[in-house]
Amino acid sequence: MILQNDFKRQWAEIGPAAIDAVERVGASAWYILGKEVDAFEGKLARFWGVSHAVGVANGMDAIEIALRALDLQPGQKVLTTPFSAFATTLAIFRAGGVPVFVDVDDNGNLDLDQCREVLSRERPIRFFVPVHLYGNPLDLEKLAGLRRDFDLVIVEDCAQAIGAKHGGRNVGTVGQAAATSFYPTKNLGALGDGGALLTNDPRTASRARALRNYGQSELYLHDELGLNSRLDELHAAVLSDALLPNLQRWTEARRQTAARYLREIRHHRTIKPSPSAEPVWHLFPIFVEAAERDTVRERLRERGVATGVHYPRVIPEQAAMQLSPGYQVALEPTNARRLAASELSLPVHSFLREGEVQVVITCCSELARRP
Ligand SMILES: Cc1ncc(COP(=O)(O)O)c(C=O)c1O
């Protein structure tokens, strides 16, 4: 089977370095918030080109902690996307915010022109959580324009976009903070849960450090009601030694596969990154007829190609939203609904072999001829 993610192949590459890292942490006899987390945060901040990285328990917490560190008050509106992992919205709720949804473009990314319209009309919205979906960066110049014109506080959700650039600029550097995830399927996926918050602002970083650790400013002194959301030493060590050093190469492998798909998959619509974008292809979506998606998936599965659906339902229509403390649909997510009904993710992970990429392409062409 050509998998969506091939963790066995990843382990075959990283096993020895990961085991060395585990042995080092075991021998250190220090497991929480020690020198491994410090060292990894330093490396990640350098990789990202920002001053501070704060390791936390997962990507969802990174968004919540960033919003709280940036002073989101309960009941304040937060502009965001209806088409993402549910965690993006859940983090806004957990931070006390009220999500305000607009629609997405044909790539599934937020439509920033619509955002401008809603921000002009619905003042005052001060907080914004955009997502760089599928690893395809939003237009960072437009995003910076929104920040400037509406005095926004932006937390960029970069869970799927570590290393992506737009106009030569790293994602996550337009907002006051960014969040990323080390969930195993992510481009920098750990051997368990993990996440990080990135920022150039020392105050935001130090508040986030307190918030991740029960709101403690000093041992047993609690200034606010924080979380228990720490990246542990084991994951930090494995990320430092076995994963981060490979990220650039792994990203290149994704880009090569995506370049072939873009060239050779002719009968299905794919996303179209802008010429200024350097995507990292967390996922490779194609769009099929909604009524045929299940059949296409099944045919691909029969030929040994595993697919995913990201995401089958738009966020405002998730059942959990009926139980939520409140949200607003500022613009109907018509495009998001259409994508949710027709998206199919092809395998694009870093460990695909050339022959497998060819199988995926051939299967897609055959299916287009005879669905
Ligand atoms: C866009 C997006 N935001 C947030 C998250 C949450 O990350 P985590 O699973 O580490 O909490 C994810 C991962 O599922 C994601 O894809």
The ligand as a MOL file (V3000), in Angstrom:
LIG
                    3D

  0  0  0     0  0            999 V3000
M  V30 BEGIN CTAB
M  V30 COUNTS 16 16 0 0 0
M  V30 BEGIN ATOM
M  V30 1 C -4.0390 23.5660 10.6860 0
M  V30 2 C -3.8850 22.8980 12.0100 0
M  V30 3 N -3.9800 23.6370 13.1280 0
M  V30 4 C -3.8280 23.0980 14.3440 0
M  V30 5 C -3.5680 21.7630 14.5010 0
M  V30 6 C -3.4470 21.2070 15.8750 0
M  V30 7 O -2.2190 20.6090 16.1270 0
M  V30 8 P -2.1300 19.4390 17.2310 0
M  V30 9 O -2.7450 18.2160 16.6460 0
M  V30 10 O -0.6620 19.2990 17.4720 0
M  V30 11 O -2.8570 19.9370 18.4270 0
M  V30 12 C -3.4440 20.9510 13.3690 0
M  V30 13 C -3.1500 19.5080 13.4730 0
M  V30 14 O -4.0010 18.6710 13.4900 0
M  V30 15 C -3.6170 21.5240 12.0870 0
M  V30 16 O -3.5290 20.8000 10.9690 0
M  V30 END ATOM
M  V30 BEGIN BOND
M  V30 1 1 1 2
M  V30 2 1 2 3
M  V30 3 2 2 15
M  V30 4 2 3 4
M  V30 5 1 4 5
M  V30 6 1 5 6
M  V30 7 2 5 12
M  V30 8 1 6 7
M  V30 9 1 7 8
M  V30 10 2 8 9
M  V30 11 1 8 10
M  V30 12 1 8 11
M  V30 13 1 12 13
M  V30 14 1 12 15
M  V30 15 2 13 14
M  V30 16 1 15 16
M  V30 END BOND
M  V30 END CTAB
M  END
